[in-house]
Each structure stands twice: as C-alpha cells, then as structure tokens.
Amino acid sequence: MRAVRIPSFAKINLRLDILGKRADGYHELRTIFQTISLHDDLLLRHAKGGGISLILHGNDALAREPVQKNLAHRAVDELRRELKIRSGVEIVLHKTIPSGGGLGGGSSNAAAALFGYLRLTGRKLPMPVLLQLAASLGADVPIFLFGGRALGLGRGDEIYPLPDIAKLSLLVVVPRDIRVPTPDAFRWLNAPLRNAATLTKLAAHPKLWEFCALCWSAQGSGLSNDFEKPVFRRYNRLDQIKRVLLQKGAAEASLAGSGSAVFGVFPSPTMARRAAVGFPHDQTFVCETISRDRYVRAVTGARVVR
C-alpha cells in the first residue's frame, strides 16, 4: 500500500522578545526561529474506511491522549475538509522530540502532516491557503512550512524567512521532571497591556533596533529570551542547566521557547557530546541547525514507500 514517510524537525528560538499583551488577549512577539536536526518521523498511508487513525510511538503520555487532540491528526482532518477528500488515512508518529520543552514538536508534526498528506494524495494548495490553515492549528505551525531561520511577528505566526547563518553545533538538555505549560509562562511574564498605537511607538525602542540588526546578521549571535527571567525564577534547575552548559564550553546558551528545554551553542559536535555527559539524569540531544534549503529538501522530498 502506498505511503509517505516524512521527518518532523524541532525548532529553537535564537531571540524571543515580548512587547506586551494585546487587546485580543494574545501577546505581541518578535522572535527568530531556527529549525534544528532533532526530529520526529511520520508515516502516512491510505487506509480502508473513511476515518483517520493515529498510532503514536515513543511517548506514552501522548499516546494515552484522545487522538483528536493530536496536532498531526487535526492537521490531516482540516486538510481533508479543505480538499474534500473522504477516503481513510492512517498516521504513524514516532516521537523523539520531548513534549513540553518549547521545541515545537507538536507544531512541527502538524506541518509535516500537511506536507505528507499532500504528497500522499498528489494534491497541491497555494501557500497562502496552507499558511492560513497552519496558523489556525497553532501559532508555531507556520514556521515549519518554511524551515531554516525566520522572523516571527504578531503571535509568532506571521513568518518572514531570513538569510541562513553558518551551521551551529548544539546540545539540547531537557529535564525529565520539568514541563513548562506555555499559558503559564505567558501569565508569569505579567506583560503590560498595549494598544495598537503603543505597540507602534515601541518600534523606536533601542531593543527593537537591536533585534532588527540581529535578524540580518550573518553571525547569528546574541541569544536572548524574555521567558528566561520568569521561568528561571520558578524553576531554578533550568538556570543551573544554562550555567553548566556555559561552564562546559558553550559559547552561548538559552531557554528554548517557553521551556523547559535549554540549549547551548558549542564550537564543535565533539565538545557538545562531551558536555552531554554532565547531564546523566536529563534527556540530551546533540544536534545542529539546518538551513532552509536542507529543510525544504527533507520535507518536500518526503519518500514514497510501499
């Protein structure tokens, strides 16, 4: 039976600035996304009947949740409605990206499911339609339609691809006993309410000029994340992980998204692997950043298997 196998890559935030809380309840963000080589794997294949089935391996907690909550399932369901397809499909999801780490695993699964299902059915959608569908699934989903390094505005769902930077060697550390719910992290920020006029005036703030300069920098240095202060205040262990990463040779280190993953940028994969030994009780992943070209080749060139 014809099937499509596709990787689903994680992301980190090289920069994450929170400008304030908007009148609609969301927060106004300025962030720089970067996809990394850590990934899940999806297999999509035609199935008898007219429904969607999901088999999940590698994460028992997620496997116990109702399949309708899974973003890959929701993505295929929405895409079938858009394409007016009634035939059945089976999704097999192999999880490697830890959930609740701020690495975008669920959002990436959704985007990979969109790409995979289009490849499986031989159908196409205009990018504006695909972007709208992705944004309806979650604020982080649109970045995974592009990959590489990209600027995120608004809720983070308004995406502008940026020039790629040189490949970085990374060590991602995920504590086994800490998960940071994103809604909690936003609440801990206690960001001020801003109206549209105030947000426009903030464009002249030196921090935003610094942010703009970083966007177009070829070096990609200057990690920063506004979630660190409130999250580290509640989970000192995450602050300790960042400090240890720096002590073990990381040039820079930062919280990934709203956490709980913390990553360090190392001069080489060898140094990253050596540093990983210092975290015996945590999940560690030695990986690297991936360029937009490499990302697009991987997800749009998804293998058709039988």
C-alpha positions in Angstrom: 0.0 0.0 0.0 1.3 3.4 -0.9 2.7 5.5 2.0 4.7 8.7 2.6 7.5 8.9 5.2 8.5 12.4 6.3 10.7 13.9 9.1 9.3 16.5 11.5 12.1 18.8 12.8 12.3 20.7 16.1 13.0 24.4 16.5 14.7 26.7 18.9 14.3 30.5 19.3 17.5 32.4 18.8 15.7 35.5 20.1 12.3 36.0 21.7 11.1 39.4 22.7 7.7 40.0 24.3 6.4 43.6 23.6 3.2 43.4 25.6 -0.2 41.9 25.8 -2.7 42.8 23.1 -6.3 43.7 23.4 -7.3 40.4 21.9 -5.6 38.5 24.8 -2.6 37.4 22.8 1.0 38.7 23.3 2.8 40.7 20.7 6.1 38.8 19.9 9.3 39.4 17.9 11.1 36.1 17.6 13.8 34.5 15.4 13.1 30.8 14.8 15.7 28.3 13.8 15.0 24.7 12.8 17.3 22.0 14.1 18.1 18.4 13.1 16.4 16.8 16.1 13.2 15.3 14.6 10.2 13.0 14.9 9.1 10.8 12.0 5.7 10.5 10.4 4.3 7.8 8.1 1.0 8.4 6.3 -0.7 5.8 4.3 -4.1 5.2 2.7 -6.5 3.1 4.8 -9.8 1.4 4.4 -12.9 3.3 5.5 -13.3 7.0 5.8 -11.7 8.0 9.0 -8.3 9.0 10.4 -6.4 6.7 12.7 -3.2 7.6 14.6 -0.6 5.3 16.1 1.9 7.0 18.3 5.2 5.5 19.5 7.9 6.9 21.8 5.7 9.0 24.2 3.3 7.0 26.4 1.7 10.1 27.9 0.8 11.5 24.4 -0.3 8.0 23.2 -2.9 7.9 26.0 -4.5 11.2 25.0 -7.5 11.3 22.6 -6.2 11.2 19.0 -8.4 14.2 18.2 -6.1 16.4 20.4 -3.0 15.5 18.4 -1.9 18.2 16.0 -0.9 15.8 13.3 -4.4 14.3 13.4 -6.1 17.7 13.4 -3.9 18.9 10.5 -4.9 16.0 8.3 -8.5 16.4 9.3 -8.6 20.0 8.4 -6.7 19.3 5.1 -9.2 16.6 4.1 -12.0 19.0 4.7 -10.3 21.7 2.6 -9.6 19.2 -0.2 -13.0 17.5 0.1 -11.4 14.0 0.5 -13.3 11.3 2.3 -11.0 8.3 1.9 -9.3 7.0 5.1 -5.8 7.6 6.2 -3.5 6.1 8.8 -0.8 8.2 10.6 2.1 6.5 12.4 4.0 9.0 14.5 7.4 8.1 16.1 8.2 10.7 18.7 11.8 11.8 19.6 11.2 15.5 20.3 10.2 15.8 24.0 6.8 17.3 24.6 6.5 20.4 26.8 10.1 21.5 26.1 9.5 24.5 23.9 10.9 22.8 20.9 7.8 22.9 18.8 7.3 19.2 18.4 3.5 19.2 18.1 3.5 22.2 15.7 6.2 20.5 13.6 4.1 17.3 13.5 1.2 19.4 12.2 3.2 20.9 9.4 4.8 17.6 8.4 1.3 16.0 8.3 0.2 18.7 6.0 3.2 18.2 3.6 2.9 14.4 3.9 -0.8 14.2 3.2 -0.5 16.5 0.1 2.3 14.2 -1.1 0.3 11.1 -0.4 -2.8 12.4 -2.3 -0.9 14.1 -5.1 -2.7 17.3 -4.4 -1.5 20.9 -4.1 -2.6 24.1 -2.2 -1.5 27.7 -2.7 0.9 28.7 0.0 -1.4 31.5 1.4 -4.1 28.9 1.9 -1.7 26.5 3.5 -0.4 29.2 5.8 -3.9 30.2 6.9 -4.6 26.5 7.7 -1.4 26.2 9.6 -2.0 29.3 11.6 -5.4 28.0 12.6 -3.8 24.9 14.1 -1.3 26.9 16.3 0.9 30.0 16.3 4.1 28.0 15.8 2.9 25.8 12.9 3.6 28.3 10.1 7.4 28.4 10.8 7.5 24.7 9.9 6.2 25.5 6.4 9.5 27.3 5.7 12.3 26.0 8.0 15.7 27.5 8.4 16.0 30.8 10.1 12.9 33.0 10.1 11.4 36.1 11.7 8.1 35.6 13.6 5.8 38.6 14.3 2.5 39.1 16.0 1.7 35.9 17.8 4.7 34.4 16.1 2.6 33.1 13.2 3.5 36.0 10.8 6.6 34.5 9.2 9.3 36.1 7.1 12.2 33.9 6.0 15.7 35.3 7.0 19.1 34.6 5.5 20.6 31.4 6.9 23.6 31.5 9.2 26.5 29.1 9.4 25.7 25.7 10.8 25.8 25.7 14.7 26.5 22.6 16.9 24.0 22.3 19.7 23.4 20.4 22.9 19.8 20.4 23.9 19.1 19.4 27.5 15.5 18.5 28.6 14.9 17.8 32.3 12.8 14.7 32.7 10.8 16.1 35.6 10.0 19.6 34.4 7.5 20.7 31.8 6.5 24.4 31.4 3.0 24.9 30.1 3.1 27.8 27.6 0.0 29.5 29.0 1.6 29.6 32.5 4.8 31.0 31.1 2.9 33.9 29.4 1.0 34.5 32.6 4.2 34.7 34.6 5.5 37.4 32.3 2.8 39.8 33.6 3.3 41.8 30.4 1.6 45.2 30.2 -1.5 45.7 28.1 -0.6 47.6 24.9 -2.9 49.1 22.4 -2.0 49.3 18.7 -0.7 52.9 19.0 1.5 52.0 21.9 3.0 49.0 20.1 3.7 51.2 17.1 5.6 53.7 19.3 7.6 50.8 20.7 9.1 50.3 17.3 11.5 53.1 18.1 12.8 51.3 21.2 16.6 50.5 21.1 15.8 46.9 21.9 13.9 46.6 18.7 16.7 48.2 16.7 19.0 45.6 18.2 16.5 42.9 17.3 16.4 44.1 13.6 20.2 44.2 13.4 20.3 40.6 14.7 17.8 39.5 12.1 20.1 40.4 9.2 23.3 39.5 10.9 25.3 36.7 9.2 26.8 35.6 12.6 23.6 34.8 14.4 25.0 35.7 17.8 23.1 37.4 20.6 20.8 34.8 22.1 18.0 36.3 24.2 14.7 35.1 25.6 12.3 37.1 27.6 10.8 34.0 29.2 14.0 33.2 31.0 13.6 35.5 33.9 10.1 34.4 35.0 10.6 30.7 34.1 14.1 30.5 35.9 12.5 32.2 38.9 10.1 29.2 39.3 12.5 26.5 38.1 16.0 27.2 39.3 17.1 23.9 37.8 16.8 25.4 34.3 19.0 28.3 35.3 21.5 25.8 36.6 21.5 23.9 33.3 22.2 27.0 31.4 25.1 27.8 33.7 26.6 24.3 33.4 26.4 24.5 29.6 28.4 27.7 29.7 30.9 26.2 32.1 31.3 23.2 29.8 32.3 25.3 26.8 29.1 26.6 25.3 29.7 29.9 23.6 26.1 30.8 24.4 23.1 29.2 26.0 19.4 29.9 26.2 16.0 28.6 27.1 14.1 27.1 24.1 10.8 28.9 23.6 9.0 29.0 26.9 11.0 25.9 28.1 11.7 23.5 29.6 14.5 22.7 27.2 17.7 24.6 27.4 20.3 24.6 24.6 23.9 25.5 24.3 25.9 26.5 21.2 29.2 24.7 21.0 32.3 25.1 18.9 32.0 21.5 17.7 29.9 18.4 17.9 32.7 16.7 19.9 32.5 19.4 22.6 28.7 19.1 22.7 28.9 15.4 23.2 31.5 15.8 26.0 29.2 18.3 27.7 26.2 15.9 27.4 28.0 13.5 29.9 27.4 16.2 32.6 23.6 15.7 32.5 23.1 12.0 33.3 19.6 12.5 34.7 18.3 14.5 31.8 17.4 13.9 28.2 20.2 15.3 26.0 20.4 15.7 22.2 23.5 16.6 20.2 22.2 18.2 17.0 22.8 21.1 14.6 20.9 23.9 13.0 19.6 23.1 9.5 19.4 25.6 6.6 16.2 26.4 4.8 17.4 24.5 1.6 18.2 21.4 3.7 14.8 21.6 5.4 12.8 22.1 2.3 14.6 19.2 0.6 13.8 16.9 3.5 10.1 17.7 4.0 9.0 18.3 0.3 11.1 15.4 -0.9 9.3 13.0 1.5 9.9 9.4 0.5 7.0 7.5 -1.0 7.2 3.9 0.2 5.1 0.7 -0.2 
